[in-house]
Amino acid sequence: MKKPTVAIVGRPNVGKSTIFNRIVGERISIVEDVAGVTRDRIYSAADWLNYEFNLIDTGGIELSNEPLLDQIRMQAEIAIEEADVIIFLTNGRDGVTDSDEQVARMLYKTNKPVVLAVNKVDNPEMRDMIYDFYSLGFGEPYPLSGSHGLGLGDLLDAVAESFKDMNLEEEEDDSIKFCLIGRPNVGKSSLVNALLGEDRVIVSDIAGTTTDAIDSTKVVEGQEFKIIDTAGMRKKGKVYENTEKYSVLRALKAIDRSDVVLIVMNAEEGIREQDKRVAGFAEEAGKGVMFVVNKWDTLEKDDKTMNNFIDDIRDQFRFLDYAPIFFVSAKTKQRVHTLFSNIQLISENHAMRIQSSVLNEVVEDAVARNPAPSDKGRRLRIYYATQVAVKPPTFVVFVNEPELMHFSYERFLQNRLREAFGFEGTPIRLITRARS
């Protein structure tokens, strides 16, 4: 199922970041009683009822020529453009302001579902203040108290109602879907063209040239692959994101739709902090992963260059130690032809199912080699294991007391499963439960 995107927008200092943190359940956005604190869009995954969605917190929209406020407004415009549903947040204590009406005029033009929320309605006696907000033209206003967490359920119910009118089901097909993610100008578009064998995507040294996410199809030895190229941001001839601000939301959307994620890096620049951030999205989503180091032809190399690069990747990306590493050149096509077969292998590993009898033989052997830990005289006992899901492979291990399953022993069991079954390129999940 596709994840819809919800953006929280409104003028400054109406409590957007507080509501954002309440919905996602953790303090991600900076909350400060000063207009303009949230300058960039902030993203997180969230869920309500049976829906998972991406949530965007935005800087307050202030229609001003002051440079910072102008940038905040542009960031909010991008979020509005990307969103499927918009939460229009206002401040009940202030009533309807001219700025609220200006934001409303922006939202009228989107033709997207808008759920109107009135924040800072902190007690029942204040509920009468919401009636003025009907004048904004978005139907029933939902009263909220971000500081006390009141009213969020009704608001999210209304958001979920909007999801029902969307086509969130993905068509079933046998193609292997993969995307290329990475910082701007690492050569993603050049690599897509090299994989396709034709110039399907515009290639430029100017970051942000790719204007939209483009799906392309390629059949290799009877297997169909669908390539999702993650786009940069360009709107109305103006690049809103500089070269170090990767278009996170579009990367998240591409990752959600993919079976395998190619993390593309630039051999000339080495590893940057942004590479780790982007890779973290793929790992959290439970997708198959491989590293692709592009522009390998441009380096002066000796017999240690490749091994040193591999060591750096393993050191910087310890959470992706299962992901294979490939060194290619989109320009010369060096080793590009090896990617499809390895993408297929990772996709098969990502969807692998293990028979329970075989799985338990491996677990029993692992426990015999390295007995389970004990704590204060209590020893962990593992009764049996079973696979409950694929994409990624997910296993439930039934034990006497789940709290005795130390992280290090869980890691040991994961490594034994990898030794026995491969699972190259795919995360595996272990869930510990008490046997009833």
C-alpha positions in Angstrom: 0.0 0.0 0.0 1.3 3.5 -0.9 1.9 5.9 1.9 -0.1 9.1 1.6 1.6 12.4 2.6 0.1 14.9 5.1 1.4 18.4 5.5 0.7 20.6 8.5 0.7 24.2 7.3 -0.3 27.6 8.8 1.0 31.0 9.8 3.9 31.2 12.3 3.4 30.3 15.9 0.1 28.5 15.8 1.7 25.3 17.2 2.5 23.2 14.1 5.6 21.6 15.6 3.8 20.7 18.8 1.0 19.0 16.9 3.6 17.3 14.6 5.5 15.9 17.7 2.2 14.7 19.2 1.2 12.8 16.1 4.5 11.1 15.5 4.9 10.4 19.2 8.3 11.9 19.8 10.0 15.3 20.0 11.4 15.8 16.6 10.5 19.4 15.7 12.0 22.2 17.7 9.2 23.9 19.7 9.8 27.5 20.6 7.4 30.3 21.2 9.1 32.5 18.6 7.9 32.9 15.0 10.2 31.4 12.4 11.9 28.7 14.4 10.9 25.9 12.0 12.8 27.0 8.9 12.8 23.7 6.9 10.3 21.0 6.3 10.7 18.2 8.8 9.5 14.7 7.9 8.5 11.6 9.8 6.5 8.4 9.4 3.2 8.3 11.4 0.2 6.0 11.5 -3.4 6.2 12.5 -6.0 3.4 12.4 -4.9 1.1 9.6 -3.0 3.8 7.7 0.6 4.6 7.6 1.5 8.1 6.2 4.4 10.5 5.9 3.9 13.7 7.9 5.5 17.0 7.1 6.0 19.9 9.5 6.6 23.2 7.8 7.8 26.7 8.6 5.0 29.2 9.1 3.7 30.8 6.0 4.3 34.5 6.2 3.7 36.5 3.0 6.6 38.9 3.4 9.6 40.0 1.4 11.9 39.5 4.4 14.4 36.9 3.2 14.0 34.3 6.0 10.2 34.5 5.9 10.3 34.2 2.1 12.3 31.0 2.4 9.9 29.6 5.0 7.0 30.4 2.7 8.7 28.6 -0.3 9.4 25.6 1.9 5.8 25.4 2.9 4.7 25.7 -0.8 6.9 22.7 -1.6 5.2 20.7 1.2 1.8 21.7 0.0 2.7 20.6 -3.5 3.9 17.2 -2.3 1.0 16.6 0.2 -2.1 14.4 -0.5 -3.9 15.9 2.5 -3.3 19.3 4.2 -3.9 20.1 7.9 -4.5 23.8 8.1 -3.6 24.8 11.6 -4.8 28.0 13.2 -4.7 29.6 16.7 -8.0 29.8 18.5 -6.8 32.4 20.9 -6.0 34.9 18.1 -9.2 34.3 16.1 -9.2 34.5 12.4 -6.3 36.8 11.3 -5.4 38.3 7.9 -2.5 35.9 7.7 -4.9 32.9 8.2 -7.0 34.3 5.3 -3.9 34.6 3.1 -3.0 31.0 3.8 -6.5 29.9 3.1 -6.3 31.6 -0.4 -3.2 29.6 -1.1 -4.9 26.4 -0.1 -8.0 27.1 -2.2 -5.8 26.8 -5.3 -4.5 23.3 -4.5 -7.8 21.4 -5.0 -6.5 19.0 -2.3 -8.4 17.8 0.9 -7.9 20.4 3.7 -8.7 19.6 7.3 -9.1 22.8 9.4 -7.8 22.6 12.9 -8.0 25.2 15.7 -5.2 24.9 18.2 -4.8 26.2 21.8 -8.4 25.4 22.7 -7.2 24.1 26.1 -10.5 23.6 27.9 -14.2 23.1 27.1 -15.1 26.7 28.0 -13.0 27.9 25.0 -14.8 25.8 22.4 -17.1 28.7 21.3 -14.0 30.4 19.9 -13.9 27.9 17.0 -17.1 29.1 15.2 -15.4 32.1 13.7 -13.1 29.7 11.7 -16.0 28.5 9.6 -15.5 31.7 7.6 -12.3 30.3 6.2 -14.4 28.0 4.0 -13.0 24.6 4.9 -16.0 23.2 6.7 -15.9 22.0 10.3 -13.0 23.2 12.4 -11.5 20.7 14.7 -10.6 22.1 18.2 -7.2 21.0 19.5 -4.9 21.5 22.5 -1.4 20.7 21.4 0.0 21.3 24.9 -2.5 18.8 26.5 -2.8 16.4 23.5 -6.6 16.9 23.2 -8.6 16.5 20.1 -6.0 14.7 18.0 -8.1 11.6 17.6 -11.0 13.5 15.9 -8.5 15.4 13.7 -6.7 12.2 12.5 -10.1 10.5 11.9 -10.9 13.3 9.5 -7.5 13.0 7.8 -8.1 9.2 7.5 -11.5 9.8 5.9 -9.6 11.7 3.1 -7.4 8.6 2.6 -10.5 6.5 1.7 -11.0 8.5 -1.5 -7.4 7.9 -2.7 -6.1 4.9 -4.7 -3.5 3.7 -2.2 -3.4 0.1 -3.5 -0.5 -0.7 -5.8 -1.0 -2.8 -8.8 0.4 -6.3 -8.5 3.1 -7.1 -11.0 6.1 -9.4 -11.2 8.6 -6.6 -11.8 11.4 -5.9 -9.4 11.2 -2.3 -8.4 14.3 -0.4 -7.3 15.3 3.2 -6.8 18.5 5.1 -6.7 18.9 7.5 -3.8 21.8 9.7 -2.7 22.9 13.3 -2.5 22.5 15.6 -5.5 25.0 15.3 -8.3 26.3 11.8 -7.4 25.3 10.6 -10.8 21.9 9.0 -10.2 20.5 10.1 -13.6 23.7 9.1 -15.5 23.5 5.7 -13.8 19.8 5.3 -14.8 20.7 6.0 -18.4 23.6 3.5 -18.2 21.3 0.9 -16.8 18.7 1.5 -19.5 21.2 1.8 -22.3 19.7 5.1 -23.5 19.5 8.7 -22.5 16.1 8.6 -20.8 16.9 11.1 -18.0 18.4 14.6 -18.4 22.0 14.6 -17.1 23.5 17.9 -15.9 26.2 19.0 -13.4 23.6 21.4 -12.0 22.1 19.8 -8.9 18.3 19.7 -9.1 18.1 19.1 -12.8 15.8 16.1 -12.5 12.4 17.6 -12.2 10.2 14.7 -11.4 10.4 11.0 -10.4 10.6 9.0 -13.5 9.7 5.2 -13.7 11.5 3.3 -16.5 11.2 -0.4 -17.4 14.0 -2.7 -18.5 13.8 -6.4 -19.2 17.0 -8.4 -18.6 17.1 -12.2 -19.3 13.3 -12.4 -19.0 13.0 -10.5 -15.7 11.3 -7.1 -15.8 12.8 -4.3 -13.7 11.2 -1.0 -12.8 13.6 1.8 -12.2 12.4 4.7 -10.0 14.7 7.7 -10.3 14.4 10.0 -7.4 13.9 13.6 -8.5 15.5 16.8 -7.4 13.3 19.9 -6.7 12.7 22.5 -9.3 9.5 24.6 -9.6 8.7 27.5 -11.8 12.3 27.8 -12.9 13.5 28.3 -9.4 15.6 25.8 -7.5 14.4 25.8 -3.9 16.9 23.3 -2.5 20.6 23.8 -2.5 23.0 21.1 -3.4 23.3 19.7 0.1 19.5 19.6 0.8 18.4 16.3 -0.7 14.8 16.1 -1.5 13.9 13.8 1.4 10.2 13.4 0.8 10.6 12.2 -2.8 13.3 9.8 -1.7 10.9 8.5 1.0 8.2 8.0 -1.6 10.6 6.2 -4.0 11.8 4.0 -1.1 8.2 3.0 -0.2 7.6 1.8 -3.7 10.8 -0.1 -4.1 11.9 -3.7 -3.3 15.6 -2.7 -3.5 17.3 0.6 -2.8 20.6 1.6 -4.4 22.5 4.0 -2.3 24.6 5.9 -4.8 27.8 7.7 -3.7 30.3 9.8 -5.5 33.8 8.2 -5.4 35.4 11.6 -5.8 33.8 13.1 -2.7 33.8 10.0 -0.5 31.2 9.6 2.3 29.3 12.5 3.6 27.0 12.8 6.6 24.0 13.2 4.3 24.8 9.7 2.8 24.2 8.2 6.2 21.0 10.0 6.7 19.6 8.9 3.3 20.8 5.3 3.9 18.9 5.3 7.3 15.6 5.8 5.5 16.1 2.7 3.5 17.1 0.6 6.5 14.1 1.9 8.6 11.8 1.0 5.7 13.1 -2.6 5.7 14.1 -2.6 2.1 16.8 -4.5 0.3 19.9 -2.4 0.1 23.1 -2.2 -1.9 25.9 0.5 -2.1 26.9 1.8 -5.5 30.0 3.9 -5.6 29.8 5.8 -8.9 32.5 7.8 -10.8 35.1 5.1 -9.9 36.9 5.8 -13.2 37.8 9.3 -12.1 40.0 8.2 -9.2 43.8 7.7 -9.1 43.9 4.1 -7.7 46.4 1.7 -6.3 46.0 -1.9 -5.0 44.6 -0.5 -1.6 42.1 2.1 -2.9 39.1 -0.2 -3.2 39.7 -2.0 0.1 40.1 1.3 1.9 36.8 2.6 0.5 35.1 -0.7 1.6 36.5 -0.3 5.1 35.2 3.3 5.2 31.7 2.3 4.2 31.7 -0.6 6.7 32.9 1.7 9.4 30.4 4.5 8.6 27.4 2.3 7.9 27.6 -0.4 10.5 23.8 -0.7 10.5 24.0 -1.8 6.9 26.8 -4.4 7.2 24.7 -6.9 5.2 24.6 -4.6 2.1 27.0 -5.5 -0.8 29.2 -2.8 -2.3 29.7 -2.2 -6.0 32.1 0.2 -7.7 30.9 1.4 -11.1 31.2 4.2 -13.7 28.1 5.4 -15.3 30.3 7.2 -17.9 32.3 4.2 -19.0 29.7 1.6 -18.1 32.3 -0.1 -16.0 30.6 -3.0 -14.0 27.2 -1.5 -14.6 26.1 -4.7 -16.2 26.5 -6.6 -12.9 23.9 -4.5 -11.1 20.8 -6.1 -12.5 21.7 -9.7 -11.5 22.6 -8.5 -8.0 19.4 -6.5 -7.6 17.5 -9.6 -8.5 19.4 -11.7 -5.9 18.7 -9.1 -3.2 15.0 -9.0 -4.2 14.8 -12.8 -3.9 16.5 -12.7 -0.5 14.2 -9.9 0.6 11.2 -12.2 -0.2 12.7 -15.4 1.0 10.7 -17.8 3.1 12.2 -20.5 5.3 10.5 -23.7 6.4 9.9 -23.8 10.1 11.6 -27.2 10.5 14.7 -26.0 8.8 14.6 -22.7 10.7 14.4 -24.4 14.0 17.3 -26.7 13.2 19.5 -23.6 12.6 18.3 -22.0 15.8 18.9 -25.1 17.9 22.4 -25.4 16.4 23.1 -21.8 17.2 22.0 -22.3 20.9 24.1 -25.4 21.2 27.2 -23.5 19.9 26.6 -20.5 22.1 24.2 -21.1 25.0 21.6 -18.4 25.7 22.6 -15.8 28.4 21.5 -15.8 32.0 20.7 -12.9 34.3 20.7 -13.3 38.1 20.2 -17.0 37.9 17.5 -16.8 35.2 18.5 -18.3 31.9 16.9 -17.5 28.5 15.2 -20.5 27.0 14.4 -20.5 23.3 11.5 -22.9 22.5 11.0 -22.4 18.8 11.0 -19.9 16.0 8.7 -19.2 13.0 8.8 -16.8 10.0 5.8 -14.5 10.0 6.5 -12.1 7.1 8.7 -11.4 4.1 10.0 -8.1 2.7 11.9 -8.0 5.0 12.1 -11.6 6.3 10.6 -11.4 9.8 10.9 -14.1 12.5 9.2 -14.5 15.8 11.3 -16.4 18.5 9.2 -17.8 21.4 11.1 -17.8 24.7 10.4 -18.1 28.4 11.2 -14.5 29.3 11.6 -11.9 26.5 13.5 -9.4 28.7 16.4 -11.9 28.9 17.0 -11.7 25.2 20.0 -9.3 25.1 20.7 -7.3 22.0 24.0 -9.0 21.5 22.4 -12.5 21.6 19.7 -11.3 19.1 22.5 -10.1 16.9 24.2 -13.5 17.2 21.1 -15.3 16.1 20.7 -12.9 13.1 24.3 -13.7 12.1 23.6 -17.4 12.3 20.5 -17.0 10.0 22.6 -15.1 7.5 25.3 -17.8 7.6 22.7 -20.5 7.0 20.4 -18.8 4.4 22.4 -15.9 2.9 20.0 -13.0 3.1 22.6 -10.8 1.4 21.4 -7.3 0.9 18.2 -7.6 3.0 17.6 -6.7 6.7 16.1 -9.4 8.8 13.8 -8.7 11.8 13.7 -10.8 15.0 10.7 -10.4 17.4 11.0 -12.0 20.8 7.7 -13.2 22.5 6.9 -15.2 25.6 5.4 -18.6 24.9 1.8 -18.6 26.2 
